[in-house]
Amino acid sequence: MKEILRVPMFALMLFCLALVLCVTLYILVARHPKWGLTLEKIFVGILFFTITGGSGLIAMPFTKLNPKVLYNLESTPPTIIGQLVIYGTMILMLFPRLSKTTKKAVSVVIKWIAGDIFLGLFLLIMTLSGLWSETPEVTFRAIFAIWEITLVSIYVGKVYSWLEIYGLLRWLTGLLALWGVVKPNPALDGCWTGVFGHKNPFSFQMANTASLWVLYAVKERKYRYLSLFITLIALVGLQKGCSGASRILTLVLISLWSYLALLKKLPVKWAFLCFILFLVGSIAISILVLNNLEAIIVDGLNKDMTLTGRTDFWPLIIDRINQNHPLFGYGMAGFWQPWRGLENPAYGILVAKSGFVPPHSHNGFIDILCELGWVGLSLFVLSFFNNIFRGIKYLVKESFPESGLPLYLLTFTLMTNLTEGGLFGIGTYWCWYVVLSVKLSLDRTAKDNPQ
C-alpha cells in the first residue's frame, strides 16, 4: 500500500475518491438527519473501539488512530498530521448535524460541572499540570489528547440516551469477542491476548461482553439466541485468556444485575449503603481468592501470592511520589518516562525478585496519584462516590435495566483498575466515566426542572 501511495497518479486518484465520498456524506447528513445520526454513531464507535480498555487496540490501523500518537515520542509528523486530518474530516462531514446538537453547549457544561464539581476541579488540575511537569512539551500534548476524547465523551453524554449507550456498549464488546475468536493471538504461554497484546485487558473485555450480552438475552427474547451465542464466545475467550481476576469479575458483574434489581426497591440511602457493601464485598472476595487461597491460586486461577509482583512495587511508587511531588504529581504522562534514563521519575522501580520493570502502576488509582498527586486522586475519589450516589438515585427513579448502567460501569471501572491501569488516560474507562457523569448531571436536572 505504501508503494502505491508513492505513485503520484494513484495518490491523486485516492485523494479524489476520498474527497467525493466526504462531500457525498456531507450532503446526505445535511439533507437526511437519520444519515447524520447513523454516521455519527459509526464515527463514535470507531474512536471508542480504537481506545477500548486502558490502552487501546494494537492492530492496524487502530494504532494510528489512537490519540496517544499525539504525545508518543516515536510518532512521526505524517502520522500525527494524518490522524488530525482524519478526525477533522469526520467532524466536517458531521457539521450539519453538530450545528444542531451542540446548541446550548455552554449551559450543558455548566449543568454537568454543577452536578460533579469534583470532576470539574480534577480536569482543571489536569489542564494546568503542564506548568509543573518536568517535561511540559510531552504533558501539554497529552493534555490535548485527553481533552480530545473528553469532549467526545461529553457530547455522547449530552446527545445519547442510556438505551443508545447500552446498544453501543453491546456492539463494541460483541465485535471484540468475535475478533478475539477469529484472531486470538496466543502468547508464549498459550493465553489469548486478542487485539490487546496482553491477556488481562483481553480477559477483562470478555468479562464485560459476557455480562452485557447475558442481560440482553434475558431482556430481549427476540434476540436471545444471538445474545447467548456472543455470550458463549465471550466465555470461551475468558477461559482462554487465563486471567483469574477476570473470572471473578465475570461472576461479580453478572450477579450485579440481579443485585441492582433488588436495590431498586429500596430507599435511596439504604440502596447506597447496600451498593457500597457490594463493592467492598466484591473487592474482599477478589483479594481473598487471588491473594490468600494458595491452593485456588496455584491450581485454579494461576496467580502468585503478590498479584504478580504488584504489591512489591506499589509501595515504591507511592514513596517516590511522597518524596518529590505529593500534592499535584508529575503532570499528565510525566511519571513513566523510560527514555529519560536516570532522569526518569520512575527509575529504579522494579520487582526485586524477578527484575521486572513495570511500564505503569498496574493500578488506575495509583496512576492518577503519579500524574496529579494526592489532590488529584482525592478529587477523583470524591467524584467517584458522588457518581455512585447519583447513580443510585437514577436507578431507583428510572426503568431497569438501563437505569443500572451507571452503577454497572462504575463497578466495572473499579474492579478492573485494582490490578491494571487505564482509569485515567486515553481509553474507554475514562470515556465512559465522563459519559455517565454528564448524563447523571443532565438527567437529574431534567427531573428537577421539568420543561
Steps between C-alpha positions, in 0.01 A plus 500: 500500500781740586661433161174581320460826690847606388376500138360854444220386265363239740533735796307770310227250404459385859483862618232581245295193596529589869395858425195387302401261781534770764293751299233236434475413869487869592204552266323191636550617857369847413188370326419189698530519884488121533813473285669749729410302812615172346829645375563664835451171687744333260764768562450489878516120484827514306660731758377303801591169337850633429563597863315208663610424855792686649742513208310421181540243225839404359377400153536721194357748415378560855849571632519794259156626604574491875537858633806380693705560186464873570741475793689180423861596431526226238215644292605651170362836375310331211323270750398792723387714207315205346308434821402865539384507137290183546325619815465850360335358188257301715398818678455687172280225355282514810491881514135532387395274790746645752376851434167387647607255770764727654258783571500616864837326547608755760189446713548125472858526629387726786230252601748214480764671715234611747399137542860371521712788628776262614554376145501860378780587744680180402495606134625847596803353680560266208494790254746701709731205572733592216611802705680280754589207277869419449422444131234764420513439125389139552247589768326773301471270198352231728256756642389587146444129425300437819283804431440367150328185629347682798312738271368207297389332824324817617319509165394135530372565851301800377348355182454125554248326723596219736327260263724616213807481723404146600475407133838657423659314790355168388613521141849625583554214744336252262743595223792453739380152593454395137839640406659326796375162379604561139841638596585386854874589481610256772805598704794267567309343790202431272272765654293703255574870474275594206561851369633629833845342514446371855265247654371720785335782300370240253348293780348807668321587177375143464354526852337829399360344182354197676328705771350752254373242252361258758285787627383566143414134461268527799361840401438445127355160418498584128882504495557239770688250283730767357565632851574155639729428203709811566495426874633151431778639280594746775513220758726297272728803467488547875612143558775522240619833642623321815422797726381403847393855583280512191319180596414651835403825326256313276319353799491841669360680195236240418382483861497881509198518268287293739631697796410832334147373436467450876657837585248675278228415752684660793511864615794693354708511821463127566566418135819711511621322814422157355679582174812611688486175696476311169814674371688440824391136504599450136843649559546295818405178324736581213788562741414188698498278194792657315724569795434259785368169373821352367340176386245685289759745371756244395270222382200694375565863418874495424590794722791559735475629855603860417267569207790431261732730693266799518509521878880517476517816291183683607665625826804612298284711271312661789827577683642661184194723468503597868868592484482730196153610385241393759232764438466527122716218362721510191235615253326313221729231353777637721597205720567191288769630264759226434660694212643747755728238652625601845273807493192283461279573807421127515865393475585216739142383552496126437416161644811402694447124470456489123650828383174589323478873419132603485396730211223643717360458852264210418246692707288779356479694826875494559548620141287804585718552807810497280365760259283729717611423856291457812285803415406358161439152641284638782287699256450197278403278795249763618361519146477120490296483821286790384417313180421184694244696704355665190496162326300354787246783477470443126462124549215543747309751285541369144420180310725198540739372362615818317488689829756254637764582236670782697556271799604215271763719331626626835534145631679381187736799513582449867554126485721508189718785624600331823758284323533675161528860384312722259251664736615846393650540155436421136257214544133418534515476880538877506255552211216305661567667833458844342191382311325376815602810694349728234184294461436479873532879523268568207247231588480627855454856375225389265317331788550787741404767243238358262424707190 
